[in-house]
């Protein structure tokens, strides 16, 4: 059952939250506690931020989240960076180990161009090198750093002291640095693999050009390698083919556009990197079990 089906089953809707809804201090910090789940249910339900990032850090507990139509498990000492546009929500946990931690939301506009690119790369690193689970397990020592930074940030936000905005943003920057480091550590297991760097370059190129560059051969040409070498490297590093990686990204874009826009199916096909709308329709149904029109009506 995908995220939208789950939403329908539970009579939930996917809310769109903009940066304008945040308070003037530009960031929003939410404590995650089991005894507060009911009163904060609206915060945890499926939603997306079109222009905000979200950091989700768990100090203890376990459970599941839904991100971009998929369920993922999380556990203690783990962190997740959610990028603008991603559909996400915390699934209620009735286990003996309820989650505890923090959720931080901050507008993308606060990041300069280079910083935004760095954060996006950090998010990609966490996903690609943590078994495609957006939640990355971190060592207890690094988790303690997250704990301390979040507590300092919480104290700063609750006080009306001078230079609060500057202090808050510096804590956010430090959290982003730690996430970048977590992403780097998640890559360590793959660094000795032949083709690790090539795979990393391929993923970055797919993210930037999936809507205009079609076919693994074209990506191989742009990376100055043979298609067979690219295919072999990606398969060995990620456990899936380069074609699968490309197809998954294009279909994810199509799902987002179907869910959150009123564009005609033909336009959605083009924007997702498919030049033949008929082929797009057949492929979409084969991969998702629903036609694009039926998928859109699931709301």
C-alpha positions, -999 to 999 in steps of 0.1 A, spaced: 0 0 0 15 33 -10 14 66 9 -16 79 -10 -36 46 -5 -27 48 32 -39 83 34 -72 74 18 -76 44 42 -70 66 72 -91 95 59 -60 117 58 -52 144 33 -18 155 22 -13 191 32 9 216 14 28 238 39 47 269 27 74 288 43 50 316 48 32 295 75 64 294 96 68 319 124 89 350 118 119 334 134 122 314 102 125 279 118 101 256 136 113 231 162 90 202 172 97 178 200 88 142 192 73 124 223 51 94 225 27 111 251 21 140 227 13 120 196 -25 126 197 -23 163 204 2 167 176 -13 143 151 -19 171 125 19 178 125 27 141 118 1 134 91 11 133 55 22 167 41 49 184 21 68 217 22 74 231 -12 100 255 0 113 241 33 137 215 45 130 192 74 155 175 97 142 145 117 165 132 144 156 102 167 174 97 200 154 66 209 126 44 198 116 28 165 88 30 139 79 39 104 76 70 82 61 75 48 82 95 23 74 99 -14 50 70 -16 72 45 3 74 33 39 107 33 57 117 20 91 137 41 116 154 33 149 173 51 176 203 72 168 191 80 132 187 111 112 168 120 81 169 152 59 137 158 39 140 180 9 114 205 -5 85 188 -23 88 154 -6 56 139 7 62 127 43 44 118 75 52 99 107 32 67 112 17 63 147 38 39 167 22 17 193 53 -4 200 71 -7 233 97 17 220 79 49 210 101 75 192 116 105 208 136 133 193 132 165 173 118 177 140 133 209 126 117 228 97 134 258 80 128 277 47 150 270 17 152 307 10 176 311 40 202 291 21 224 306 -5 227 288 -38 259 269 -30 245 260 5 213 247 -10 232 225 -34 253 212 -5 222 203 15 206 186 -15 237 165 -20 237 157 17 201 144 15 210 124 -16 240 109 2 219 98 31 194 81 9 217 65 -17 243 52 7 220 40 36 204 12 16 180 37 0 164 44 34 162 82 41 170 75 77 207 71 83 220 53 115 247 73 132 271 64 160 260 73 195 288 98 198 275 117 168 239 113 180 250 130 212 262 160 191 227 162 175 211 160 209 232 189 223 227 211 192 189 205 193 188 213 230 208 245 225 185 254 196 154 248 217 167 270 245 176 298 220 141 297 204 124 298 238 143 329 249 141 364 237 177 372 239 196 396 217 210 382 184 186 352 187 181 350 149 218 348 142 223 322 169 194 301 157 207 301 122 242 291 133 228 261 151 209 251 120 242 254 100 259 232 125 232 206 122 235 206 84 273 201 88 267 171 110 242 157 84 268 161 57 293 142 78 267 115 84 263 112 47 300 109 42 302 82 68 274 63 51 295 62 19 325 47 36 313 11 31 313 18 -7 345 38 -11 367 8 -19 343 -4 -46 354 1 -82 329 25 -97 319 42 -65 328 77 -78 312 70 -111 280 59 -94 280 91 -73 284 112 -105 257 93 -122 232 99 -94 240 136 -94 235 138 -132 202 119 -130 189 143 -104 198 173 -125 188 160 -160 163 132 -157 137 153 -174 158 160 -205 183 131 -208 168 98 -217 186 65 -217 216 51 -199 237 55 -230 233 92 -230 244 94 -193 274 72 -201 284 95 -229 282 126 -207 302 108 -180 328 97 -207 324 60 -200 309 30 -219 273 21 -212 284 -14 -200 309 1 -175 283 25 -161 257 -3 -158 282 -26 -141 294 1 -117 259 12 -106 247 -24 -102 276 -33 -80 274 -2 -59 236 1 -55 223 -33 -62 201 -21 -90 206 -12 -126 213 23 -139 180 20 -159 161 13 -127 176 43 -110 166 66 -139 131 51 -142 124 54 -105 134 91 -105 112 99 -135 82 80 -121 86 98 -88 84 131 -106 53 120 -124 36 109 -92 43 143 -76 29 162 -106 -1 140 -108 -8 145 -71 -1 182 -68 -8 198 -101 -36 201 -126 -14 196 -156 -27 174 -184 -13 139 -185 5 147 -217 24 176 -201 32 155 -170 47 129 -193 70 155 -210 80 171 -177 89 137 -163 112 129 -192 88 109 -214 84 120 -250 57 96 -258 26 101 -236 11 67 -246 43 49 -236 43 69 -203 7 58 -196 15 21 -202 47 22 -182 31 40 -153 3 14 -151 28 -14 -153 50 0 -125 23 13 -102 -8 -8 -110 -29 22 -118 -32 45 -148 -21 81 -144 -57 92 -143 -67 66 -117 -36 75 -96 -46 112 -97 -82 103 -85 -69 85 -55 -70 117 -36 
